[in-house]
Amino acid sequence: MKKYFPVYVRVPLLFVLFYVLVEWVAGGTAQRPAFVDHPAVLILLGLFLFALIAVEIVASATNKVLNRLMSPEEIAAKEASDNLSFADRPWVKKMMQKMTRTTAMSDEKELLMDHDYDGIKELDNELPPWWVGLFYVTVIFSVVYLLRFHVFGGDNQIVEYEKAMAIAKEQIEEYKKTAADLISAEDAQYLTDEASLAAGKKIFEMNCVACHQADGGGGIGPNLTDDHWILGGGVKNVFHTISEGGRPGKGMVDWKKTLKPSEIEKVTSYVISLNGTTPASPKEAEGDIIWSKAELDGEGAAEVKVEATETTDEAATADTAETSQE
């Protein structure tokens, strides 16, 4: 065995196996090995490596002493045994005999059959045990398969795939409910807790005050405290506007490239909380869509936007009629 596993292979291999075992028992991971949290593990590994090297040194010295004490005949027998190929080793031959039940060439005359085809003769050899065993396994498998899928109606591959996909879909939906950075405009909620509003205010002060002022009164951008909205009020519309940006060529940039969805939800909630407040120097109202924070308890933002649009259309129709009368 030492011929196939020399000392420079045995020692590292045994040490790695021991290390993996210790890490598994101690609960280590690829990101944080166990010896980082438990220094005793490092000491144990060092002792094991020292023991391995010591055993190899002692074994090597013992073999040298034994070789000097051996007679020339014993040395020759040992060298002959060491020089045997793997297939010629006694235990390998014995194992192969059990697996194949081969007959020695000197005994083949006992296996000859009466068949003779132009000098070609046939031997009545036994089938190898491994082949016979494999054949029995296939027979048993076929019976189990027949009963499960054709008698008792077990799930085939298509049904198993559909069930697995249904379970995976449910797991994805459950994950989305708690994954803060997978929020969309449809999923966004109006956050009223102090921590979320404080985080939204911080994001607003870092990115939005240049256009909307610190109190939301408006500057380059529109006033965020009145009930007039250019692209619609409410959580969904405000979230969409912040995420995707304002009107092409006029509005603000799309902040989805800079802010996470969870951060957009927080700043959306803060913007809505400004509705109804009194800024120091409010900008004149802009936009035809009328929406107030009070409507969060009633109609959805999308419905409010539609109704407001219809109201605007009615107003435009009335103006057209008055112009015609004039």
C-alpha positions in Angstrom: 0.0 0.0 0.0 2.9 2.4 0.7 4.0 2.0 -2.9 0.8 3.6 -4.1 0.5 6.1 -1.3 4.0 7.5 -0.4 4.6 9.6 2.6 4.2 12.9 0.8 0.7 11.8 -0.3 -0.4 10.0 2.9 0.3 12.8 5.4 -1.5 15.7 3.4 -4.4 13.4 2.5 -5.0 12.2 6.1 -4.6 15.7 7.4 -7.2 17.1 4.9 -9.6 14.3 5.8 -9.2 15.0 9.5 -9.6 18.8 8.9 -12.9 18.3 7.0 -14.2 16.0 9.8 -13.3 18.5 12.5 -14.9 21.4 10.5 -18.1 19.4 10.0 -18.3 18.4 13.7 -17.5 22.0 14.9 -19.9 23.6 12.5 -17.5 25.5 10.3 -18.4 27.0 6.9 -16.6 28.0 3.8 -17.0 31.7 4.7 -15.9 31.3 8.3 -13.8 28.2 9.3 -14.4 26.7 12.7 -10.8 27.5 13.9 -11.6 31.2 13.6 -14.3 31.0 16.3 -12.7 28.1 18.3 -8.9 28.5 18.6 -8.8 25.0 20.3 -9.6 23.5 16.8 -6.4 25.0 15.5 -4.4 23.5 18.4 -6.1 20.1 17.7 -5.1 20.3 14.0 -1.5 21.1 14.9 -1.3 18.1 17.3 -2.8 15.8 14.7 -0.2 16.9 12.1 2.6 16.5 14.6 1.3 13.0 15.5 1.2 12.0 11.8 4.8 13.1 11.2 5.9 11.4 14.3 4.2 8.1 13.3 5.8 8.2 9.8 9.3 8.8 11.3 8.9 6.0 13.8 7.5 3.6 11.1 10.4 4.5 8.7 13.0 3.9 11.4 11.4 0.5 12.4 11.3 -0.7 8.8 15.0 0.1 8.4 15.9 -1.9 11.6 13.7 -4.8 10.5 15.3 -4.8 7.0 18.8 -5.1 8.6 17.7 -8.0 10.7 16.2 -10.0 7.7 18.0 -12.8 6.0 18.9 -12.6 2.3 16.1 -15.0 1.5 13.6 -12.9 3.4 14.8 -9.8 1.7 14.5 -11.4 -1.8 10.9 -12.6 -0.9 10.0 -9.1 0.3 11.3 -7.4 -2.8 9.5 -9.9 -5.0 6.3 -9.2 -3.2 6.8 -5.4 -3.4 7.5 -5.7 -7.2 4.2 -7.5 -7.9 1.8 -5.6 -10.1 -1.6 -4.7 -8.6 -3.4 -7.4 -10.6 -1.0 -10.1 -9.6 -1.4 -9.6 -5.9 -3.1 -12.6 -4.1 -6.0 -10.8 -2.6 -6.8 -9.1 -5.9 -6.8 -12.5 -7.7 -9.0 -13.9 -5.0 -11.5 -11.1 -5.3 -11.6 -11.3 -9.1 -12.2 -15.1 -8.8 -15.2 -14.5 -6.6 -16.6 -11.8 -8.9 -16.1 -13.7 -12.2 -15.9 -17.4 -11.3 -13.4 -17.9 -14.1 -11.9 -21.3 -14.8 -8.2 -21.8 -15.2 -7.1 -22.5 -18.8 -5.7 -25.9 -17.7 -9.3 -27.0 -16.7 -11.1 -25.7 -19.8 -11.4 -29.2 -21.2 -14.0 -30.0 -18.6 -16.1 -27.1 -19.9 -16.0 -28.0 -23.6 -19.4 -28.5 -25.3 -20.1 -30.8 -28.2 -20.5 -27.9 -30.6 -17.8 -27.6 -33.2 -18.0 -25.0 -35.9 -15.1 -25.4 -38.3 -12.7 -26.0 -35.4 -14.3 -23.3 -33.2 -15.5 -24.8 -29.9 -17.7 -23.4 -27.2 -17.1 -23.4 -23.4 -19.9 -23.8 -20.9 -18.8 -21.0 -18.6 -20.9 -19.8 -15.7 -22.2 -16.3 -15.8 -20.3 -13.8 -13.6 -22.0 -13.3 -10.2 -22.0 -9.5 -10.7 -23.8 -9.9 -14.0 -26.4 -12.2 -12.5 -27.0 -9.9 -9.5 -27.4 -6.9 -11.9 -30.0 -8.9 -13.9 -32.0 -9.7 -10.8 -31.9 -6.0 -9.8 -33.3 -5.0 -13.2 -36.1 -7.6 -12.8 -37.0 -6.3 -9.4 -36.9 -2.7 -10.6 -39.2 -3.4 -13.6 -41.8 -5.0 -11.3 -41.7 -2.0 -8.9 -41.9 0.4 -11.8 -44.9 -1.5 -13.3 -46.8 -1.5 -10.0 -46.1 2.1 -9.1 -46.8 3.8 -12.5 -49.1 1.5 -14.3 -51.1 -0.1 -11.5 -51.3 2.4 -8.7 -51.0 5.5 -10.9 -47.9 7.1 -9.5 -46.8 10.6 -10.7 -44.9 10.6 -14.0 -42.2 13.1 -14.9 -44.6 15.7 -16.2 -46.8 15.6 -13.0 -43.7 15.7 -10.8 -42.4 18.7 -12.7 -45.7 20.6 -12.4 -45.9 19.9 -8.7 -42.3 21.0 -8.2 -42.9 24.2 -10.2 -46.1 24.9 -8.1 -44.2 24.5 -4.9 -41.3 26.7 -6.2 -43.8 29.4 -7.2 -45.3 29.4 -3.7 -41.9 29.7 -2.2 -41.0 32.6 -4.4 -44.2 34.4 -3.5 -43.5 33.9 0.2 -39.9 35.1 -0.3 -41.2 38.2 -2.1 -43.4 39.1 0.9 -40.4 39.5 3.1 -37.7 40.5 0.6 -37.4 44.3 1.0 -35.5 44.8 -2.2 -38.1 43.1 -4.5 -40.8 45.7 -3.9 -42.6 47.0 -7.0 -45.0 49.9 -7.3 -47.9 47.4 -7.0 -46.5 46.0 -3.7 -45.4 49.3 -2.1 -47.1 50.3 1.1 -47.5 53.6 2.9 -45.1 53.3 5.9 -46.1 55.3 9.0 -43.6 54.1 11.6 -41.1 56.7 12.8 -38.1 54.6 11.7 -39.2 54.3 8.1 -40.2 58.0 7.8 -36.9 59.0 9.4 -35.0 56.9 6.9 -37.1 58.4 4.1 -36.5 61.9 5.3 -32.7 61.2 5.3 -32.9 59.9 1.7 -35.0 63.0 0.7 -32.5 65.4 2.3 -29.6 63.8 0.5 -31.1 63.6 -3.0 -34.3 65.7 -3.3 -34.0 69.0 -1.5 -32.1 70.6 -4.5 -35.3 70.5 -6.5 -38.1 70.3 -4.0 -36.7 72.2 -1.0 -36.2 70.7 2.5 -39.8 71.2 3.5 -41.2 70.0 0.1 -42.4 73.5 -0.9 -40.9 73.1 -4.4 -38.3 74.9 -6.4 -37.1 73.5 -9.7 -39.4 70.6 -8.9 -43.1 70.9 -8.0 -44.6 71.5 -4.6 -45.1 68.2 -2.7 -47.3 69.6 0.0 -50.4 70.6 -2.0 -53.1 68.3 -3.5 -52.0 68.8 -7.1 -49.9 66.1 -8.8 -48.5 66.0 -12.2 -48.1 62.3 -12.5 -50.5 61.2 -9.9 -50.6 61.0 -6.1 -50.7 58.0 -3.9 -48.2 55.3 -3.0 -48.2 53.5 -6.3 -47.9 56.6 -8.5 -45.3 58.4 -6.4 -43.2 55.1 -6.1 -43.4 54.7 -9.9 -42.5 58.3 -10.5 -39.4 58.2 -8.2 -38.4 54.8 -9.6 -38.9 55.5 -13.3 -38.3 59.2 -13.3 -40.6 62.2 -14.3 -41.7 63.4 -17.7 -39.2 62.9 -20.5 -37.0 66.0 -20.9 -38.7 67.8 -18.0 -38.9 65.6 -14.9 -36.3 64.2 -12.6 -34.1 61.2 -13.3 -35.0 57.6 -12.6 -33.8 56.9 -9.1 -34.0 53.1 -9.4 -30.4 53.2 -10.6 -29.3 54.7 -7.3 -31.8 53.7 -4.7 -33.0 50.3 -3.7 -36.8 49.5 -3.9 -37.0 49.4 -0.1 -35.4 52.9 0.0 -37.8 54.2 -2.7 -40.7 52.9 -0.6 -39.4 54.8 2.5 -38.9 58.1 0.6 -42.3 57.6 -1.1 -43.9 57.4 2.4 -42.0 60.5 3.5 -43.1 62.5 0.4 -46.7 61.5 1.1 -46.4 62.5 4.7 -45.5 66.1 3.5 -48.9 66.4 1.8 -51.0 68.9 3.8 -48.1 70.5 5.6 -47.2 74.2 5.3 -43.8 75.0 3.7 -42.0 78.3 4.2 -42.4 79.5 0.6 -44.7 77.1 -1.3 -44.5 77.0 -5.1 -47.7 77.5 -7.0 -49.6 74.3 -7.5 -48.8 72.3 -10.7 -50.6 69.4 -12.3 -54.3 68.6 -13.0 -54.5 65.4 -10.8 -56.1 66.1 -7.4 -55.1 63.8 -4.6 -54.7 64.2 -0.8 -53.3 62.0 1.9 -56.7 61.5 3.4 -57.6 59.3 0.4 -55.2 56.6 1.6 -57.9 55.3 3.8 -60.4 55.1 0.9 -59.8 54.8 -2.8 -56.5 53.6 -4.4 -54.1 55.9 -6.0 -54.7 54.5 -9.5 -58.5 55.1 -9.1 -57.9 58.6 -7.9 -55.7 59.3 -10.9 -58.3 58.0 -13.3 -61.1 60.0 -11.6 -58.9 63.1 -11.6 -58.2 62.6 -15.3 -61.9 62.2 -16.0 -62.5 65.4 -14.1 -59.9 67.2 -16.1 -61.4 65.9 -19.4 -64.8 67.2 -18.2 -63.3 70.6 -17.4 -61.7 70.7 -20.8 -65.0 69.8 -22.5 -66.8 72.6 -20.5 -64.1 75.2 -21.6 -64.5 74.1 -25.2 -68.3 74.5 -25.0 -67.9 78.0 -23.5 -65.5 79.0 -26.3 -68.0 77.8 -28.9 -70.8 79.8 -27.3 -68.6 82.9 -27.4 
